[in-house]
Amino acid sequence: MPKYTKKTRPPRNKTAKSGIDDSASIDDGVSTCSNISDLTSIYDDSEAGFPLTNDSILTSDSLDEKLDTSIENLRNKDLRTRENSLRTLQTLLSQKYVAELVSNRIENLIDQLITCLRKGNESEGKLAAIVTSLVFIQLGEADDEFFQKFRDALMPTLRDETKCLSVRKSYTQTIGIICFISCEDISSTFELMKILETIFSHSYLSEDRTSPIINHDLQELHTAALSSWCLLASSLPNNLAHDLIRIYAPEKIPGLLESNDGDLRNQAGETIAVLYEIARDINSIFAEPPESLLITLEKKANESAKYRGKKEKRLQRATFREIYNSFEEGTSPDFDIKFGRETLEITSWTSRFYYNIFSSLLATGMNVHLKENGFLRSIFNLDEPEIEDIHQSKVNRHERHTANKAAFKIRTQALKKIRANKVIRIQDED
């Protein structure tokens, strides 16, 4: 059992436990993150066709014209033209915050993206999925109608086992993000989570407690489905979260730790950490992991199997050592991301998971969105930018750290209550 309870856990040693130097940061170009953040990156840049930053696109004084041209070219019959337009949109929407421009063209943009998604072409479909996620990040608003439109376009391909696995993976990632951002209907969220589970459940342990043999591409799909499932689980009201933790945290998700795929093992470990963090926050009776899970986590943190590659073992040990310490010593992820004059403090598994999700989509544009995107700032509880005395900031760092962590929890609980109250109102109306 854990050495410390929530109330008796000791102060964290930030440098020793996180493995991150608080002073290590880079300027406005790229944000810094944890030593294992790239493990949970949901999009592979080369696979998704992420374009190198095109200065001619980003420095133009007529971004609205480029946006109009790109949207219009999505109607073109030539596949290459449509793909180039999607890449241009990807660059614009990830590197710039242009929510007003997007909002003014949203109906046309939605129609064209849905058409691209329904075609199911591998390269075009994957690019359209990424652009769809970026559009929802730009808007950052709850809109069940928009979500349902894209859900209807994504689900047939996502559920069709004859479709290209890489396209299904992209659609799985996208539907999780747009549901998290825009869907207020808890029943729709819960239904989607069940569908996602039907995908990654094929990696569950069999009845004889052995891990199924699955090819790498299919395991990548399972990893994406589990990541989206975890994202949606973090948004559920407390009563549903309690039941979810009771069912999945002790055995089902831990069974994925035995997968022969390193990315799926690491995603399962992070999902476990997020679920138990939520359990502690809502004072669930299932907040303490079973001894068998702690033994498995410790084993993964020290694994030295010769049949695994050196890089795979090194990443796994780093991941599970941090997860194991969070249970045994009461630690949490704890590091800073500096952008401009501001600092984003990551102080929980949930906030780090969010950061990994959105930074994998926005890449170097993450800093721009952290500065200007109201939705993203609200996710990380960032206030309006203020110019503060640097010396005073350093002196009061511990106080700011404690306040930010508490504010993140309060905001998360408030959002869950709002969604739960909406469900009650809907039921009363029916």
KEKE-634444 format. One record per residue: x, z, y of N, C-alpha, C, O in turn. Coordinates in steps of 0.1 Angstrom, whole numbers, plus 5000, padded with zeros to 4 digits. Layout:
BEGIN
XZYXZYXZYXZY ...
END
This chain:
BEGIN
500850004988500050005000500950005012502050045012 500449965024501249955036501750095040501150195038 502950095045503650215049502950275062502950395064 502350185070501750235082500350185084500050075080 499450265089498150225092498150165106499150165113 496950115110496850055124497250155135497750115145 496850285132497050385143498450435143498850485153 499150435131500450505131501650405131502750445130 501350275132502450185131503350205143502950225154 504650185141505650215151505750095161505249985158 506450115173506550015182507449895176508249925168 507149775181507849665175509249645181509349655193 510149605173511449555178511349405179511549335169 511249355191510849215193511949125188511649025182 513149155191514249065188514549065173514748965167 514449185167514749195153513749135144514049065134 512449155147511349105139510948965141510648895131 510948915153510448785155511548675153511248565151 512748715154513848625153513948535165514548425164 513348575176513348485188514048565199513748685201 514848505206515548555218514548545230514248435233 514148655236513248645247513748565258512948515266 515048555260515548485271515648335268515948255277 515448305255515648165251514348085255513248105250 514547985264513447905268514047775274515247765277 513147685276513547565283512647535294511547595295 513047445303512247415315510947345312510447355301 510447285323509047225322508847125311507747085308 509947065306509846955296509146995284508146925280 509547105277509047135264508947285263509747365268 507847335257507647475255508447525243508747445234 508747655243509447705231508447775222507447835228 508647785209507747855200508547925190509747925191 507847975180508548055170509447975160509347845161 510148045152511147975143510447905132511047825125 509147925130508447855119507247775124506347735116 507147755137506047685143505847545137504747495136 507047475134506947345130506347335116505947225111 506347445109505747445095504247415096503647365086 503547465106502147455107501747335116500547325119 502647255120502247145129501347045120501747005110 500147025126499146945117499346795118498846725110 500046745128500246605129501746575129502546635136 502146485120503446435120503646315130502846215128 504546335139504546235150504846095145504145995150 505746075136506045945131504845885123504545765124 504245975115503045925107501945885116501245785113 501645965126500445945134500745835145499845785152 501945785146502245685155502345745169502045675179 502845865171502845925184503945845192505045845189 503545795204504345705212505445785219505145905224 506545725222507445785231506845775245506145685248 507145875253506645885266506945755274508045715275 505845685279506045565286505845595301504745615306 507045585308507045625322506145535330505545575340 506045405326505245315334503745345333502945315342 503345415322501945465321501745585329500745605336 502645685328502445815334502645825349502145905355 503545735354503845745368503045645377503145645389 502145575370501345485377500345555387499845665383 500045495398499145545408497745515404496745565410 497545425394496145385390495845425376495645335367 495945555373495645605360494245565356493945535344 493345565365491945535362491745385357491045355349 492545295363492545155359493145145345492545065337 494245215342494745205329493845265318493745215307 493145365322492145425313490945325311490545305299 490545265321489445165320489845045311489145005302 491044995313491544885306491744915291491344845282 492245045288492445085274491145095267491045055256 490145155274488845175268488145035265487645015254 488244945275487744815273488344735262487744665254 489744755260490444685250490144735236490444675226 489444845235489044895222487944805216487644815204 487344725224486344635219486944505213486244425207 488244485216488844365212488844345197488944435190 488744215193488644185179490044195172490144215160 491144195180492444195175492844335172492844425181 493244365160493644505156494744555163494744665168 495844475165497044515173496644565187497144655192 495744485193495344515207494644655207494944735216 493744675198493044805197494044925195493945025201 495044905186495945005183496845035195497145155198 497244935202498044955214497245035225497845115232 495945005226495145075235494945215231494945305240 494845245218494745385214496045465217495945575220 497145395215498445455218498545495233499045595237 498145395241498145425256497245545259497645625267 496045545253495145665255495745795250495645895257 496445785239497145905234498145955244498246075246 498945865249499945905259499345965271499746075276 498245895277497645945289496946085287497146175295 496246095276495446215274496346335270495946455272 497446315264498346425259499246465270499546585272 499746375279500746405289500146435302500846495311 498946395305498246425317496946495315496246475305 496546585325495246645324494346565334494446575346 493446485328492646395336491146415332490446315329 490746535331489346565326488246495334487246445328 488446485347487346425355487346275352486246215351 488446205351488446065348487846045334487045945332 488146125324487546115311486046135312485246065305 485646245319484146275319483346165326482246135321 483946095335483245985342483045865333482245775335 483845855322483745745313483345785299483545705289 482845905297482745965284481845885275482145875263 480645835279479745765270480345645264480345615252 481045565273481645435268482845475259482945405248 483645575262484745615254484345665241484945625230 483245745240482745795227482245675218482545675207 481545585224481045475216482145395210482145355198 483245365218484345285212485145365202485645305192 485345495204486145575195485345585181485945575171 484045605182483245615170483345485162483345485150 483345375169483445245162484745225155484845185144 485845275162487145265156487245365144487845325133 486645475144486645575133485945525121486345535110 484845455124483945405113484645295105484245265094 485445215112486145105105487045155094487245085084 487645275096488445335085489745265082490445305073 490145175091491545115090492545225091492445315099 493645215083494545335082495145365095495045475100 495845275101496545305114495645325125495745425133 494645235126493645255137492845385136492545445145 492445415123491645535121492445655125491845745131 493645665121494445785124494745795139494645915144 494945685146495145695160493845735167493845815177 492745675163491445715169491145855167490445925175 491445915155491246055152492046145162491446245167 493246105165494046185174493546175188493446275195 493146055192492546035206491246115207491046175218 490446115197489246195197489546345199488846405208 490446395192490846535195491346565209490946665215 492046475214492546485228491446475238491446545248 490446395236489346385245488546515245488246565256 488346575234487646705234488546815240487946905247 489846815239490746905246490646885261490646985268 490546765265490446735279489146795285489146855295 488046765278486746815283486646965281486147035291 487047015270487047165268485747235269485647345273 484647165266483247215267482447215254482747125246 481647315253480747315241479647205243478947195253 479547125233478447015234478146975219478846895213 477047035214476747005200476346865198476546815187 475746795208475346655206476546565204476546485195 477646585212478846505210479546535197479946445190 479546665193480146705180479346635169480046585160 478046635169477246575158477546425157477646365146 477746355169478046215168479346185161479346095152 480346265164481646235158481646285144482346235135 480846395141480746445127480246335118480746315107 479146275123478546165115479446045113479345975103 480446025122481345915121482545955111483045865104 482946085111484046125104483746165089484546135081 482646225087482346275074482346175062482846205052 481746055064481745965052483145935047483345935035 484045915056485445885052486146005046486846005036 485846125053486546245049486146285035486946335027 484846255031484346295018484546195007484346214995 484946075011485045965002486445964995487445935001 486446004982487746014975488445884973489545884968 487745774975488345644973489145594986489845494985 488945664997489545625010491045675010491445755002 491745605019493245645021493345785024492745845033 494245855016494445995018494946035032494546135038 495845955038496345985051495345975062495346055071 494345885060493245875070492345995068491946055078 492046035056491146155053491846275059491146365064 493146285057493846405063493746405078493446515084 493846295085493646295100492246325104492046405113 491246275096489846305100489546455097488846515104 490246515087490046655084490546745095489946835099 491746705100492346775111491446765124491246865131 490946645127490246625139488846695139488446755149 488146695127486846755127486946905129486046965134 488046965124488247105126488447145141487847235146 489247055148489447085162488247065171487947145179 487546955168486346925177485247025174484447055183 485147075162484147175159484447305166483647365172 485747345166486247465172485947465187485547565193 486147345193485947335208484547325212484147385222 483747235205482447195210481247245203480147245209 481347295191480147325183479747475185480547565182 478547495190478047635192477147675181476747795180 476747585172475847615161476547675150477347605143 476447795147477147865137476847805123477747795115 475647765121475247715108476047585105476447555094 476247505116476947375114478447405111479047335103 478947505118480347545116480547595101481547555095 479647675097479747735083479547625073480247625063 478647535075478547415066479747335065480147295054 480447315077481647235077482747315069483547255062 482847445071483847525064483647505048484647505041 482447505044482147485030482647355025483247345014 482447245033482947115029484447115029485047055020 485047175038486547185039487047255026488147225020 486347365022486747435010486647344998487547364989 485647264997485547174985486847084984487147034973 487447064995488746984995489847064990490547024980 490147174997491447254993491147334980492147394975 489947354976489647434964490247374951490447434941 490547244952491147174941492647224938493247194928 493147304948494447364946494347514942495347574940 493147554940492947694935493547714921493747614914 493947834918494447864905493347834894492147854897 493747784883492847754872492447884865492947994869 491547884855491148004849492248074842492248204840 493248004837494448074831495548114841496648144837 495148114854496048164865497248074867498248114871 497047944864498147844866497747754877496547724880 498747704885498547614896498347474891499147424883 497347404896497147264891498247174896498847194907 498547064889499546974893498846864901498046784896 499246854914498646764923499746684930500746744934 499546554933500546474940500646514954499746584960 501746484960502146524974501046484984500746564993 500646364984499646314994498346394994497846425004 497946424982496646504980496946644985496046704991 498046704983498346834988498446845003498046945009 498846735009498846725024497446735029497146795039 496546665022495146675026494546815024493846865033 494946885013494547015011495047115022494347195027 496247085026496847175037496147155050495847245057 495747025053495046995065493647065065493147115075 493047055053491647115052491747265053490847325060 492747335048492947475049493247515063492747615068 494047435070494347465084493047455093492847545101 492247355091490947345098490047455095489347515103 489947495082489147605077489547735084488647805089 490847755085491347875092490947885107490647985112 491047765113490747755127489347795130488947865139 488447745121486947775123486647915119485847975125 487447965109487148105105487448205117486848305118 488448165125488848255136487748265147487848345156 486748175146485748165157484448225152483448235160 484348275140483048325135482748465141483648545144 481448495142481048625146481448735136481748695124 481548855140482048965132481448975118482048995108 480048965118479348985105479748875095479948905083 479848755099480248645090481748655087482148625076 482548695097483948715094484248815083485148805075 483448925084483549035074483348985060484149005051 482248905058481948845045483048745040483348745029 483548675050484548575047485848635042486448595032 486248745048487448815044487248875031488148875022 486048935028485748995015485948895004486348924993 485448775006485448674996486748604994487248574983 487448575005488548485004489948545005490948504999 490048655013491348715015492048775003493248765002 491348854995492048924984492548824973493648854967 491748724969492148644957492148494960493148424956 491148434966491048294966492148224974492948144968 492348264986493448204994494848244989495748164988 495048374984496348404978496648324966497848304963 495648274959495948184948496748054952497448004944 496548014964497247894969498747914972499447824973 499148044972500548074974501348024962502548014963 500748004951501447954939501547804938502047744928 501047734948501047584948502547544948503447614952 502747424942504147364941504447294954505547234955 503547294964503847234977504147334987503347424990 505347324994505747425003504847435016504647545020 504447325021503547335033502247405030501747475038 501647375018500447445014500647595012499747675016 501747625006502047775005502147845018501647945020 502847775028503047835041501747845049501547945055 500947745048499647745054498747855048498047915056 498847865035498047975029498548115034497748205036 499848125035500348255040499948285054499548405057 499948185063499548205076498048235077497548315085 497248165069495748195068495548335064494648405070 496248385054496048525050496348615061495648715064 497448595069497848675080496748675091496448785096 496148555094495148555104493848625099493248695107 493448605086492248675081492348825082491448895086 493548875078493649025078493849075092493449195095 494348995101494449035115493049045121492749145128 492148955118490748955122490149085116489349155123 490449105103489849225096490149355103489349445105 491449365108491849485115491149495129490749605133 490949385135490349375148488949415148488349485157 488249385137486749415136486549545128485449575125 487649615125487549745117486849725104486049805099 487149615097486549585084487149675073488349725074 486349715064486749795053487749725044488349775035 487849595046488749505038490049475046490749375043 490349555055491549535064492849555057493849505062 492849625046494149655039494249565027493349555019 495349485025495449395014495649475001496249585001 495249414990495549474977497049474974497849394979 497449564965498849584962499449454956500549414958 498549384948499049264941499349154952500349074949 498649144963498949054973500349084980501148994983 500549214982501849254989502949214979504049174984 502849234967503849204957504149054958505349014957 503148974958503248824959503948784972504848694971 503548844983504248804996505648844996506548775001 505948964990507449004990508248904981509348874984 507548864970508248774961508548644968509648584966 507548584975507748464983508848474994509548384997 508948594999509848625010511348625005512248615013 511448644992512848654986513048554975514048564968 512248454974512348354963513648274964514048234975 514248254953515548184952515548084940516548054935 514348024937514247934926515147814928515147754939 515847784918516847674919516147534920516747434925 514947524915514247394915513647364929513147244931 513747454938513247424952514447384961515547444959 514247294970515347264979515747374988514947464991 516947364994517547475002516647485015516347595019 516247375021515447385033514147445030513647525038 513547395019512147455016512247605013511347675018 513247645006513447795004513647865017513147975019 514547815025514847885038513547895047513348005052 512747795048511547795056510547895050509947965057 510447885036509447975030509848125031509048205034 511148155030511548295031511348345045510948455047 511648255055511348295069509948325072509548415079 509048235067507648245069507048375062506448455069 507448395050506748505042507448645045506848745043 508648635050509348765054508548815066508348935067 508148725075507448775087506048815084505548915089 505348745074504048785070504048915063503249005065 505048935054505149055046505449175056504849285054 506249155066506549265075505349305083505249415088 504449205086503249235094502349335086501649415093 502449335073501649425065502349565063501749665064 503649555060504449675056504849755068504949875068 505149685079505649755091504749745103505149795114 503649675102502749665113503149575124502749595136 504049475122504549385132503549275134502749245125 503749195145503049075147503948975153505049015158 503648845153504448745161504548795175503548845181 505648785181505848835194507048755201508148785199 506648655209507648575216506948515229505748505230 507848465237507348405250507548255250508448205244 506648185257506748045260506748035275505748065282 507847995281507947975296507647835300508147745294 506747825310506447695316506347715331505447785335 507147645338507247665353507447815356508447875351 506647875365506848015369506048105360506148225362 505348055350504448135342505048155328505948085324 504548255321504948285308503748315299502948395302 503648235288502648265278503248355267504248325261 502548465265503048565256502148555243500948575243 502848515232502148505219502448635212503548675209 501348705209501448845204500548875192500348985188 500048765186499248775174499348655165499848555169 498948665152498948555143497948455148498248335147 496848495153495748405157496248315169496148195170 496848385179497348305191498448215187498548105193 499348255178500348165174499748045167500247935168 498848065158498147965151497547865161497647745159 496847915171496247825181497347745188497247625190 498447815192499547735199500047625190500247515195 500247655177500847545168499847435167500247315167 498547455167497547355165497547265178497647145176 497547325190497347245202498747175206498747065211 499847245204501047185207501447075198502146975203 500947075186501246955177500546835182501046725179 499446845189498746735194499246695208499346575211 499546785217499946765230501446735232501846675242 502246785223503646765223504246815236503946925241 505046725243505646775256504646785267504946845277 503446735265502346755275501746895274500846925282 502146975264501547115263501747195276500847265280 502847175282503147255295502147215306501647295313 501947085307500947035317499547095315498947135324 499147095302497847145299497747295301496747345305 498847365297498847515300498747545315498147645318 499247455323499147485337497747445343497247515352 497147335338496047275345494747275337493647275343 494847285324493647275315492947405314493447495308 491747415320491047545320490647595306490747715303 490347505297489947545283491147605277491047705270 492347535278493547585271493947715277494447805270 493847735290494247855296493347975292493748085290 492047935290491148045285491448085271491248205267 491847995262492148025249493248125248493248215240 494248115257495448205257495348305268496248375270 494148325274493848425283494848425295495348525300 495148305300495948285312495148285324494148215326 495548375334494848385346495248275356496048185352 494648275368495048175378496548195381496948315382 497348095382498748105385499048195397498448175408 499948285396500348375407501848375408502548375399 502248375421503748395423504048545424503548615433 504848595415505148735415506648755415507448665412 506948875420508348905421509048915407508548985398 510148835405510748825392511248965387511048995375 511849035396512349165391511249255387511349325376 510149265395509049345391508349295378507949375370 508349165376507849115363508649165351508049195341 509949165352510749215341510549365339510549415328 510449445350510249585349508949615341508849705333 507849535344506549565339506249485327505049465323 507249425320506949335309506149405298505249345292 506449525295505749595284504349615287503449595279 504049655300502649675304501949545304500749535299 502549435308501849305308501649255293500549205290 502549285285502449245271501249315264500449255258 501149445267500049525261498749475267497749465259 498649455280497449415286496949275281495849255279 497949185280497649045275497149045261496148975257 497749135252497349135238495849195237495049145230 495649295245494249355245493249255251492149245246 493649185261492649085267492348975258491248925257 493348925250493148825240492148865230491248795226 492248995225491249045215489849055221488949015215 489849105234488549125240487848985242486648975239 488548885246488048755248487548695235486448635235 488348715225487948655212486648725207485748655202 486548855208485248925204484148885213482948865207 484348855226483248815234482648685231481448665231 483548585227483148455223482348465210481348385209 482748545201482048555188480648615191479648575184 480548715200479248765203478248665209477048665206 478848585218478048475225477448385214476248345215 478348345205477848255194476848315185475848255181 477048445182476048515173474748535180473648515174 474748555193473548575201472748445201471548445201 473448335202472848205203472048175190470948125190 472648215178472048195165470748275165469748235160 470848395170469648485170468448425178467348425174 468848375190467848315198467148195192465948175192 468048105185467447995178466548035167465447975165 466848135159466048185148464748235154463648215148 464748305165463548365171462648245176461448255175 463248145181462448025186461747965174460647915176 462447955163461847895151460747975145460147935135 
END
